[in-house]
Amino acid sequence: MARQYCITCPRSDWRAIRALAERAGMRTSSYIVGRVLKREGFGAGEAGHALVLDGKRQRGMHDAALSAAAALSGLSGEASAGLRETVALLFEAHLDEMVREGRGKEMEALLAKITGPERAAGIARRAAMRAGGGETAGAG
């Protein structure tokens, strides 16, 4: 059973929320509740990056990685190498960005879950060097 509650915010914020709700074709209260629950439970909305992936997104990324690996195996040597190099560059760019943002320790912890702590420390050190020595990852 739905209950009525009250929130307090500046008029300018309320106007922006109402406009977003109208754009989404929703009542304002439904929009607010939906956005809050989505942000806290399953990741951020338009304003930010998701902090965690729900099971569906994890599975989607896993399946996409398997599909990419299968596609790579079917490519000729030169095309395969070019695609692998592009993927590696994109991955390195993301790691470098995390270091520049001061998130090197977070990056290393995530990598450690996948590659193990020793390999993660090496990857983190290389990312710190590429990013201009920002946060010293892997030093501790």
N, C-alpha and C positions, 0 to 999 in steps of 0.2 A: 504494500500500500504506500503510495507516494505521500510525502509530508512536505510542508512548506518550511523553508529556512530563509534566513536573511544574510546577505553579504554586504560589505561596505567597500566602496572603491570610489575614486574620483569620477566625476561625470564624463571626463574625456575618455577614461578607460571603459566606462559603461557603454558609451557611444561606439567605441571600437569593437567591443565584444558583441554588441547587438548587430553591428554591420557584418561581422564575421559569421554570426549565426544566420543572418538573413542570406548571405552568400552561400552558406552551406544548406539552405533550405530547412533550417531547424528552428525550434523555439529556443529562446535565449537560455532558459534553465537547462534544457536537454543538451544544448551545445556546451555549456560550462561543465556540467557533470561528465559528459563524454570526453572532453578534452583533458580534464583533470585525471580521470581514471586511465586514459590512454597514456598520458605523460608519466604517471607514477608506476603503472603496471607493465607497459609494453614499449616504452621508448618515448622520445620527444616528438613533438609535432613540427610545424614549419619552422619554429624558432630555434631549434637546436638539433644536435645529433643524438641518436639513441645511445643510451649507456649500456644496454644489454639487448640481445636479440631473443625474441620468443622462439619457441620450438619450430614454428613454421618457417621463420626467416633463416634459422640455422640450417634446417633441412634444405631450403632453397639454395643457400650458398654452397652447401655440401654438394648438392646435385649439379649446380653450375660448375663447380670445380672439377667434378668427375667428367662432365660433358666437355669442358675445355681440355682436360687431359686426353680424352678420347680423340678429340679433334686434332690435338697436337700430334698424336701418334700417327694419324693418317696423313699428315702433311709431308711434303718433300723436305729434305734436310735444310735447305736454305730458308724456306718459308717457315718451317718449324722453329729454327733458331731465331728468326726475326720476331716471331710472336712471343717466344719465351723471353727474349731480351726486353720487349716492350712491357710484358707483365712484370718482369723483375724491376724495371725502371719505375713503374707505377707503384709497386710495393715499397721500393726504397724511398720514393718521394713521400709516401705516407708516413713511413718511419721517421724520416728527416723532419717532417712537419710536427710530429709528436714531440721530438726532441726540442725543436725551436719553441714550442708552446710550453716547455718545462714539464713534459709528461714522459720523460725518458724512463723513469722508474716504473711507471704504469705500463709502458710499452714492453720493457724487459720482463715484467711479471707475466704479461699475456703471452709473450714469446716462450717463456720458460714452460708454460703449460703445454705448449705444442712441441717444442724442440728439446726441452731439458734445460737446466740452468746454465751449464757450461756453454752450450751453443748460443743460447739467448744472450749471454753476457758478451760474446764475441760480436754478434749481430748488432747489439746495442752500442758497443764501442765504435764500430764502423759507422753507424748512423750518427753518433755524436761527432765523429771526425768530419763526415760529409756535411753536417749541418753547421760546421764552424765551431765545434767544440762546446756548444751551448751547455746543456746539463751533462754532467759526467755520468753516463749510464754505465753500469757494470763495474763500477769502481769499488762497490762495497760488498 
